[in-house]
């Protein structure tokens, strides 16, 4: 019996030692399992495979989508610009849609097989009317990954808009050629100036066209290489175009003709109840009226002196040109009956002007030589004064006042500086049905991609 009890005790002790040994070996086994990476890597790869595939597919789809969009956006931009240029240059009123579609198609590569035909619209932009082109287009196709997974297609939509301005030619009947002067054109007093044919100043001064006093002005539009008095913005609805770079002297290429014949001695001759002086073309030091005067057609060169027409004298000078040299001036004091009309082309040819120059000089009434010394000239008329033609003083200041009428030609005033003062009342510089053709500037057509 004691032997059995001893055996049981020994067996229990052996089991305890065996369990203790297993317990001691457990941490090592766990550590070895933790250190084993082969099984974990397989599990992790298996678990992350869908994520990796999705990320790769998404990256491919995103790149493809942006490639399509970039190509189509560029094509739409070019389509809008091409259509806008068609309208800006006046190529055709209807061809702009065709030009837009041509430009769009020409700039496609990857999306050419599935892009839609672009929609081309003429729209309003920045308070303008029908002054912009809008192009919209789209393309639909399955992306490699998204299309495989969902069975659906992706759509790319693009839009572009380009504004345009047509080229323009500007004319003006009052032009100052001084390049820098402040107040190159000055309008003041109680003047009433309603020319309707524009003012232009070539001066780059910040106040090249200036207003003083309380005039009434309606000239339709004003242009300057510099700034223009803000008075026009608050007192008129005239179009103001400042800091233009295309303005130029329209007569800069002309050369005044000459006449070497000696002028007639001025002499008032009594004929019945009137006294009249008659002059022939030629070169004069001075012409100062002392009675009613008739100037026969032709070229009158004034060398160093001036032409002075008294207020009380009636003067008729049809088909004439006055050429001013060496500081000569012209002073019209608004006579009771003044009729000054420039030469026609046939009259210029008869006076010896070449066939190439005659068409260019037609209509020139007063022509100051550019080599002359600057002076001040005055044109003061009244309701009976008729002035037909161009007066050109590239070196001098011209003071324009009073009133004058035009009957056969537009009155064109171009001078170094121009002052319109006093009781000027000019409501028309051209006869009914005529308009000035003197070109002073241009605007090139322009196109801007705005969106």
Secondary structure, 3 states (H helix, E strand, C coil): CHHHHHHHHHHHHHHHHHHHHHHHHHHHHHHHHHHCCHHHHHHHHHHHHHHHHHHHHHHHHHHHHHHHHHHHHHHHHHHHHHHHHHHHCCCCCCCHHHHHHHHHHHCCCCCCCCECCCEEEEECCCCCCCCEEEEEEEEEECCHHHHHHHCCCEEEEEEEEEEEECCEEEECCEEECCCCCCCCEEECCCCEECCCCCEEECCCCCCCEEECCCCEECCCEEEECCCECCHHHHHCCCEEECCCCCCCCCCCCCCCCCCCCECCCCCCEEECCEEEEEECCEEECCEECCCEEEECCEEEEEECCEEEECCCCCEEEEEEEEEEECCCEEEEECCCCEEEEECCHHHHHHCCCCHHHHHHHCCEEEEECCCCCCCEEEEEECCCEEEEEEEEEEEEEEEEEECCECCCCCEEEEEEEEEECCCCEECCCCCCCCCCCCEEEEECCEEEECC
